[in-house]
Amino acid sequence: MANIQKKEPDRSPGTLLKIFRTLEIEFGPQSWWPAETPFEMIVGAVLTQNTSWKNVERAIVGLKRRRLLTYDALCRGRNASLRAAIRPAGYFNVKAKRLKNFVHFLKRHYAGDLDKLLGEETQTLRRRLLEVNGIGPETADSIVLYAAHKPQFVIDAYTRRIFSRYGLVSGEMDYQRLQAYFMDRLPKDTCLFNEYHALIVELAKRHCLAKPRCDSCPLRRDCRYAKRPSPGPLKPLSKAPF
């Protein structure tokens, strides 16, 4: 009897677009990022570090109530008022410092002109954002994509979880390599990157949780994790993604 070999996941460039279309059909347009201004988006990107979006929404409401959600107000505002406003987002002492770090950076290098900062070339903008204490790669890329509307794919814990379970990437890949995996295989399109990241978040919240709900997941037919023969963790990929 011939040996039956397990089919390896399709890692061709078209697979990522196929997954995107499946999620788009399943969840519909996400219209992300929910913010009224680019400045509000940046504040939200800092506040969402290590917390849920519901908590960020409460913090944003607090900032608006205290009229602190502008560049001028954050520059002038007292630290105690800022900390009180963003308390629902958690780590409020740290995040207050990070917000202050950003507005002071903007004042020092761009005379407070956010449009001038966001108008920088993509990689220059990313590099400058990473100079701000408290802004790491994920936060910087979120700002580049959602505030500056430039095509930079955002990697987060959900992206790593979903695509390593699916079988396309290793869960051990660092941020830069994982980002390159997507950006090398997808059209450089801001709207696509925007919607894809939002759909990944939606999938993670509804189905690909820490304890996944595979039976109802729209990707279950081709997902390596969903098709595993028995419960438990996946074995390492037999072939490196790239």
C-alpha positions as CSV (number, residue, x, y, z in Angstrom):
1,M,0.0,0.0,0.0
2,A,1.4,3.4,-0.9
3,N,2.3,5.8,1.9
4,I,-0.2,8.6,2.3
5,Q,1.6,11.9,2.9
6,K,0.0,14.7,4.8
7,K,-0.6,17.7,2.6
8,E,1.5,20.7,3.6
9,P,-0.3,24.1,3.9
10,D,-0.3,26.1,0.7
11,R,2.2,28.9,1.3
12,S,1.9,30.5,-2.1
13,P,1.2,34.3,-2.2
14,G,-2.4,33.7,-3.3
15,T,-3.1,32.0,0.0
16,L,-3.0,35.2,2.0
17,L,-5.4,36.9,-0.4
18,K,-7.7,33.8,-0.2
19,I,-7.7,34.1,3.6
20,F,-8.5,37.8,3.4
21,R,-11.4,37.2,1.0
22,T,-12.8,34.5,3.3
23,L,-12.7,36.8,6.3
24,E,-14.1,39.7,4.4
25,I,-17.1,37.6,3.4
26,E,-17.5,36.3,6.9
27,F,-17.2,39.5,8.8
28,G,-17.8,42.3,6.3
29,P,-16.1,45.8,6.3
30,Q,-14.5,46.7,9.7
31,S,-13.9,50.4,9.1
32,W,-11.0,50.4,11.4
33,W,-9.4,52.5,13.1
34,P,-12.3,54.1,15.1
35,A,-11.0,57.6,15.7
36,E,-12.2,61.1,14.7
37,T,-8.7,62.5,14.0
38,P,-5.2,61.2,13.3
39,F,-4.1,62.5,16.7
40,E,-6.9,60.6,18.5
41,M,-5.8,57.5,16.5
42,I,-2.2,57.9,17.8
43,V,-3.4,58.3,21.4
44,G,-5.5,55.2,21.0
45,A,-2.5,53.2,19.6
46,V,-0.5,54.0,22.8
47,L,-3.4,53.3,25.1
48,T,-4.3,49.9,23.5
49,Q,-0.9,48.5,24.6
50,N,-1.6,45.5,26.8
51,T,-5.3,46.1,27.2
52,S,-8.6,45.6,25.4
53,W,-10.2,48.1,23.0
54,K,-13.2,48.5,25.4
55,N,-10.9,49.8,28.0
56,V,-9.3,52.2,25.5
57,E,-12.7,53.5,24.5
58,R,-13.4,54.4,28.2
59,A,-10.1,56.2,28.4
60,I,-10.8,58.1,25.2
61,V,-14.1,59.2,26.7
62,G,-12.2,60.4,29.8
63,L,-9.8,62.4,27.7
64,K,-12.6,64.1,25.8
65,R,-14.5,64.8,28.9
66,R,-11.5,66.6,30.4
67,R,-10.7,68.2,27.0
68,L,-7.3,66.6,26.9
69,L,-7.5,64.9,23.4
70,T,-5.5,67.5,21.5
71,Y,-1.8,68.2,21.0
72,D,-2.0,71.5,22.9
73,A,-4.0,70.1,25.7
74,L,-1.6,67.2,26.3
75,C,1.4,69.5,26.2
76,R,-0.1,71.8,28.8
77,G,-2.1,69.3,30.8
78,R,-1.1,68.2,34.3
79,N,0.1,64.7,34.6
80,A,-2.4,64.0,37.4
81,S,-5.3,64.9,35.2
82,L,-3.9,62.8,32.3
83,R,-3.4,59.8,34.5
84,A,-7.0,60.1,35.9
85,A,-8.4,60.3,32.4
86,I,-6.7,57.2,31.1
87,R,-7.0,55.1,34.2
88,P,-9.4,52.6,32.5
89,A,-6.8,51.7,30.0
90,G,-4.5,50.3,32.7
91,Y,-0.8,51.0,33.3
92,F,-1.9,54.6,33.4
93,N,1.3,56.0,34.9
94,V,3.4,54.4,32.1
95,K,1.0,55.3,29.4
96,A,0.7,58.9,30.6
97,K,4.5,59.2,30.3
98,R,4.4,57.7,26.8
99,L,1.8,60.1,25.6
100,K,3.8,63.0,27.0
101,N,6.9,61.6,25.4
102,F,5.1,61.6,22.0
103,V,3.8,65.2,22.2
104,H,7.2,66.5,23.4
105,F,8.9,64.7,20.5
106,L,6.4,66.3,18.1
107,K,7.0,69.7,19.6
108,R,10.8,69.3,19.6
109,H,11.2,67.9,16.1
110,Y,8.1,69.1,14.2
111,A,7.1,72.3,16.1
112,G,3.9,70.5,17.0
113,D,2.9,69.9,13.3
114,L,1.4,66.4,13.1
115,D,0.8,66.7,9.4
116,K,4.5,67.3,8.8
117,L,5.4,64.2,10.8
118,L,2.8,62.0,9.1
119,G,3.9,63.4,5.7
120,E,7.4,61.8,6.1
121,E,8.4,59.0,3.7
122,T,7.1,55.7,5.1
123,Q,10.4,54.2,6.5
124,T,11.5,57.7,7.7
125,L,8.2,58.1,9.6
126,R,8.5,54.6,11.1
127,R,12.1,55.2,12.2
128,R,11.2,58.6,13.8
129,L,8.3,57.1,15.7
130,L,10.6,54.3,17.0
131,E,12.8,57.1,18.5
132,V,9.9,57.9,21.0
133,N,10.3,56.1,24.3
134,G,7.3,53.8,24.6
135,I,6.5,53.4,20.9
136,G,7.6,50.0,19.6
137,P,7.2,48.3,16.2
138,E,3.5,47.4,16.5
139,T,2.5,50.8,17.7
140,A,4.7,52.6,15.1
141,D,3.3,50.5,12.3
142,S,-0.3,51.1,13.5
143,I,0.4,54.8,13.3
144,V,2.0,54.6,9.9
145,L,-1.0,52.6,8.5
146,Y,-4.0,54.2,10.3
147,A,-2.9,57.8,10.9
148,A,-0.5,58.4,8.0
149,H,-2.4,56.0,5.6
150,K,0.8,54.4,4.3
151,P,1.0,50.7,3.4
152,Q,2.7,49.1,6.4
153,F,1.4,45.8,7.6
154,V,0.8,45.6,11.3
155,I,1.9,42.5,13.2
156,D,0.3,41.7,16.6
157,A,-0.1,38.7,18.9
158,Y,-3.3,37.8,17.0
159,T,-1.5,37.6,13.7
160,R,1.2,35.3,15.1
161,R,-1.4,33.1,16.7
162,I,-3.7,32.7,13.7
163,F,-1.1,32.2,11.0
164,S,1.1,29.9,13.0
165,R,-1.9,27.7,13.8
166,Y,-3.0,27.8,10.2
167,G,0.5,26.5,9.2
168,L,1.9,29.3,7.2
169,V,4.5,30.6,9.6
170,S,6.4,29.6,12.7
171,G,5.3,31.0,16.0
172,E,8.9,31.7,16.8
173,M,9.5,34.2,14.0
174,D,10.5,37.7,15.1
175,Y,8.5,40.8,14.3
176,Q,10.5,41.8,11.3
177,R,10.5,38.4,9.5
178,L,6.8,37.9,10.2
179,Q,6.0,41.4,8.8
180,A,8.2,40.7,5.7
181,Y,6.2,37.4,5.1
182,F,3.1,39.4,4.6
183,M,4.5,42.5,2.8
184,D,6.4,40.3,0.3
185,R,3.3,38.4,-0.6
186,L,0.6,41.0,-0.6
187,P,0.0,44.1,-2.9
188,K,1.3,47.3,-1.2
189,D,-2.2,48.6,-0.7
190,T,-3.1,50.7,2.4
191,C,-6.8,49.8,2.3
192,L,-5.9,46.1,2.0
193,F,-3.5,46.3,4.9
194,N,-6.0,48.3,7.0
195,E,-8.9,45.9,6.5
196,Y,-6.7,42.7,6.7
197,H,-5.4,43.7,10.2
198,A,-8.9,44.5,11.4
199,L,-10.3,41.2,10.1
200,I,-7.5,39.3,11.9
201,V,-8.5,41.0,15.1
202,E,-12.1,40.1,14.6
203,L,-11.2,36.4,13.8
204,A,-9.1,36.3,17.0
205,K,-11.9,37.7,19.1
206,R,-14.6,35.4,17.8
207,H,-12.9,32.1,17.0
208,C,-9.1,32.0,17.3
209,L,-9.0,32.6,21.0
210,A,-6.3,31.3,23.4
211,K,-8.7,28.3,23.6
212,P,-9.9,28.3,20.0
213,R,-13.4,27.6,18.7
214,C,-12.4,25.7,15.6
215,D,-15.8,24.2,14.8
216,S,-17.2,27.6,13.8
217,C,-14.1,29.2,12.3
218,P,-14.4,30.3,8.7
219,L,-10.8,29.1,8.1
220,R,-11.3,25.6,9.5
221,R,-11.2,23.7,6.2
222,D,-7.6,24.6,5.5
223,C,-6.3,25.3,9.0
224,R,-3.6,23.0,10.2
225,Y,-4.6,23.4,13.9
226,A,-8.3,22.8,13.2
227,K,-7.5,19.6,11.2
228,R,-5.1,18.1,13.8
229,P,-5.9,14.5,14.5
230,S,-6.2,14.9,18.3
231,P,-6.5,17.7,20.9
232,G,-3.3,19.4,22.1
233,P,-0.5,21.6,20.7
234,L,0.7,21.4,17.1
235,K,3.9,19.7,16.2
236,P,6.6,22.1,14.8
237,L,6.3,22.8,11.0
238,S,8.2,20.2,9.0
239,K,9.3,22.9,6.6
240,A,10.3,26.5,7.3
241,P,7.9,29.1,5.8
242,F,10.8,30.9,4.1
